[in-house]
Amino acid sequence: MRILVTNDDGIDSPGLTVLANVAKAAGHDVVVAAPAHQYSGASASLIGHESDGRLELTTGSPPGLVDGVRAFGVRAAPALIVFAASYGAFGKRPDLVLSGVNLGANTGHATLHSGTVGAALSAATQGIPALAASIASADPEHWETAEDVCRVAFDWLVEHSPEGRVLNVNVPDVPPDRLRGLRTARLADFGAVQAAVKERGERWVHMSYEEIDVEYEPGTDAYLLAHGWATSSLLRTPIHDVHKPPPPEFTTEAAEQDVPVVEVSRGQTMSSGSQEPDS
């Protein structure tokens, strides 16, 4: 299978190496394409830098990447990288997407804002099964623990290929012999970071972000992670929700007339720049 590895921490992050090595060791064809600089908090944004309509590529590679894995730095948000890859921007369309391993946990409803999770959701909306993996430290010491958990998660993803869903995995930064195991978890109500407005000016607002100390409900991803468990949760891509009462609607006179239908653009074809990735 063709495996695309990406992240939101940038092409130099060692977390990319963890996922690439897991996929390569399983005998798959692996390519790394990650942002040229950090895109944390980008969610599923399609922001990118183009020159003459071409998405710009840069040099760079994560440390310790195994031989035989090509790496591309891309001046774009991770979700855009995955979107472009699904149309062959970096060679053959990937069969699976692995996003991470992110520096810092992606738990609770705050996963909405995660570039790591956003990239995986972008893949799932393109019909590509995806894993989003994170380790609960900004400066991890125990990558081997993350690799052990991600190997299990990767094998599960290959076997089950959940359509329209993302497997979101969080790993505590502890030695392998101190990991309590891997548990399925529901999302916590809160994420790991709280935002606040510190000051307001005439044309500016000063925001602050800090880790919060709250009592998470047992069984949630944040609770289990804090107690030494790695966690796994399935996240769904946006779906139509049949809600009661239903959303509003109305009909105008134009509905009874022969009014031309306005065509909606489905987007432009993207180029991967002057470099030609291998197929």
C-alpha positions in Angstrom: 0.0 0.0 0.0 0.9 3.6 -0.5 1.2 5.5 2.8 1.3 9.3 3.2 2.8 10.6 6.4 2.1 14.3 7.4 1.8 16.5 10.5 1.2 20.0 11.6 4.6 20.5 13.5 6.6 20.8 10.3 8.9 18.7 8.1 11.7 18.6 10.7 9.7 17.0 13.5 10.8 13.5 14.7 7.2 12.5 15.1 7.1 12.0 11.3 9.9 9.5 11.5 8.0 7.4 14.1 5.0 7.0 11.7 7.1 6.6 8.6 9.2 3.9 10.2 6.1 2.0 11.4 4.6 1.9 7.9 7.9 1.1 6.2 8.7 -1.7 8.6 5.3 -3.3 7.7 6.5 -3.4 4.1 4.6 -0.5 2.6 5.5 2.3 0.1 5.9 5.4 2.2 6.2 9.1 1.3 6.4 12.0 3.8 4.9 15.4 2.8 4.6 17.9 5.7 4.4 21.6 6.2 7.6 23.6 5.7 6.8 25.3 9.0 4.5 24.8 11.9 0.8 24.8 11.3 -0.5 23.9 14.8 -4.1 24.8 15.3 -4.8 25.0 11.5 -7.6 22.4 11.8 -8.7 21.4 8.3 -7.6 24.7 6.7 -6.7 24.7 3.0 -4.2 27.6 3.3 -1.1 27.3 1.1 1.5 29.4 -0.7 1.3 29.3 -4.4 3.6 30.8 -7.1 2.1 31.1 -10.6 -0.6 28.7 -9.5 1.9 26.1 -8.2 2.0 24.8 -4.7 5.5 25.5 -3.4 7.7 22.7 -2.2 10.8 23.1 0.0 13.7 20.9 1.1 13.8 19.2 4.5 13.4 15.9 6.1 12.7 14.5 9.6 15.7 13.2 11.6 16.3 9.5 11.4 14.1 8.8 8.5 14.8 5.3 7.0 16.3 4.9 3.6 13.9 4.6 0.7 11.4 7.2 2.0 11.1 10.4 0.1 10.3 13.6 2.0 8.8 16.8 0.8 8.4 20.1 2.7 5.3 21.9 1.5 4.4 25.5 2.0 0.8 24.6 3.0 -1.4 23.6 5.8 -1.5 19.8 6.5 -5.1 19.4 5.3 -4.2 21.0 2.0 -1.2 18.7 1.7 -3.5 15.7 2.1 -6.1 17.1 -0.3 -3.4 17.6 -2.9 -1.9 14.1 -2.3 -5.3 12.6 -2.9 -5.1 13.9 -6.5 -1.5 12.6 -7.1 0.6 15.6 -6.1 3.3 13.4 -4.5 3.0 10.4 -6.7 0.4 7.6 -6.4 -2.8 8.5 -4.4 -2.3 7.2 -0.9 -4.2 4.2 0.4 -3.7 5.4 4.1 -2.8 8.7 5.7 -0.8 8.9 9.0 -0.8 12.3 10.7 1.6 13.1 13.6 3.1 12.1 15.8 2.0 15.5 17.2 4.0 17.3 19.9 1.3 17.6 22.6 -2.0 15.8 23.2 -5.1 16.1 21.0 -7.9 15.3 23.4 -11.4 16.4 24.0 -13.5 18.7 21.9 -10.3 20.7 21.2 -9.5 18.2 18.5 -11.7 20.4 16.4 -8.8 22.9 16.1 -6.0 20.4 15.6 -4.0 20.5 12.4 -3.0 16.9 13.1 -6.6 15.8 13.3 -7.6 18.2 10.5 -5.2 16.5 8.1 -6.6 13.1 9.0 -10.2 14.3 8.5 -9.2 15.7 5.2 -8.1 12.3 4.2 -11.3 10.6 5.4 -13.4 13.0 3.4 -11.5 11.8 0.3 -12.3 8.2 1.1 -8.8 7.5 2.6 -8.6 5.9 6.0 -6.5 7.9 8.4 -4.7 7.9 11.8 -4.0 11.0 13.9 -1.4 10.3 16.5 -0.2 12.6 19.4 2.2 12.3 22.4 1.4 14.2 25.5 4.5 16.3 25.7 5.9 19.4 23.9 9.4 17.8 24.2 9.0 14.0 24.3 11.5 11.7 25.9 9.9 8.4 25.0 9.3 8.1 21.3 9.7 4.3 21.6 6.4 4.3 23.5 4.6 6.2 20.8 6.1 3.9 18.2 4.8 0.8 20.1 1.2 2.2 20.3 1.2 3.6 16.8 2.2 0.1 15.4 -0.9 -1.4 17.1 -3.0 1.5 15.8 -1.6 1.2 12.3 -2.3 -2.6 12.1 -5.9 -1.9 13.3 -6.3 0.7 10.6 -5.0 -1.6 7.8 -7.3 -4.4 9.0 -10.5 -2.3 9.4 -10.2 0.7 7.1 -13.1 2.6 8.8 -14.9 4.6 6.1 -15.5 8.3 6.9 -13.7 8.1 10.2 -10.4 8.9 11.8 -8.6 6.9 14.4 -7.4 9.5 17.0 -4.6 8.1 19.3 -3.0 9.8 22.2 0.1 8.4 24.0 1.5 9.5 27.4 5.2 10.4 27.4 6.3 7.5 29.7 8.7 4.6 29.3 7.3 1.5 27.6 7.3 -0.4 30.9 5.2 2.3 32.6 2.5 2.4 29.9 -0.7 0.9 31.4 -2.0 -0.1 28.0 -4.3 1.2 25.2 -8.0 2.0 25.9 -10.9 3.1 23.8 -12.1 6.5 25.1 -14.8 9.1 24.5 -13.8 12.8 24.1 -13.5 14.9 27.2 -15.6 18.1 27.4 -12.5 20.2 27.6 -9.1 20.2 25.8 -5.8 20.6 27.5 -5.5 24.4 26.8 -7.7 27.3 28.0 -7.8 30.6 26.1 -8.5 34.0 27.7 -8.5 37.6 26.6 -5.9 39.4 28.6 -6.2 42.9 27.1 -8.1 44.8 24.5 -6.8 47.9 22.6 -8.2 50.1 19.9 -7.2 47.8 17.1 -5.9 44.7 18.9 -6.8 41.9 21.3 -4.2 40.1 23.4 -5.0 36.4 23.9 -3.3 34.0 26.3 -3.2 30.3 26.2 -2.3 28.0 29.1 -2.7 24.5 30.2 -5.7 24.0 32.6 -6.0 21.8 35.6 -9.5 20.3 35.7 -11.0 17.1 36.9 -11.8 15.1 33.8 -14.6 12.6 33.9 -13.4 8.9 34.1 -13.5 7.1 30.8 -12.6 10.2 28.7 -9.5 10.5 26.7 -8.0 13.3 28.8 -8.6 11.3 32.0 -7.1 8.1 30.8 -4.1 9.8 29.3 -3.4 11.6 32.6 -3.5 8.2 34.3 -0.9 6.5 32.2 -3.1 5.0 29.4 -2.8 5.5 25.7 -6.2 6.2 24.2 -8.0 5.6 20.9 -11.1 7.3 19.7 -13.0 7.2 16.4 -13.9 10.6 15.0 -16.4 11.1 12.2 -16.1 13.4 9.2 -18.9 16.0 8.8 -22.2 14.4 8.1 -25.8 15.4 7.4 -27.7 15.4 10.8 -31.4 14.7 10.7 -32.4 17.0 13.5 -35.7 17.8 15.2 -37.0 20.5 14.5 -35.6 20.5 11.0 -33.5 23.4 9.7 -35.4 26.3 8.0 -36.4 26.3 4.3 -38.6 28.3 1.9 -39.7 28.4 -1.7 -39.9 31.5 -4.0 -41.7 32.1 -7.2 -38.4 31.4 -9.1 -39.0 27.7 -8.2 -42.0 27.7 -10.6 -40.2 29.5 -13.4 -37.6 28.4 -16.0 -34.7 30.0 -14.2 -31.1 29.0 -15.3 -29.3 27.0 -12.6 -26.1 28.6 -11.3 -23.1 26.3 -11.6 -21.0 25.9 -8.5 -17.2 25.6 -9.0 -15.7 22.4 -7.6 -12.3 23.9 -7.2 -9.2 24.3 -9.4 -6.6 21.7 -10.3 -3.5 22.0 -8.1 0.1 21.6 -9.2 2.9 20.3 -7.0 5.3 22.9 -8.3 8.4 22.4 -10.5 9.5 19.2 -8.8 8.2 15.9 -10.1 7.6 13.4 -7.3 8.1 9.7 -8.1 5.0 7.7 -8.9 
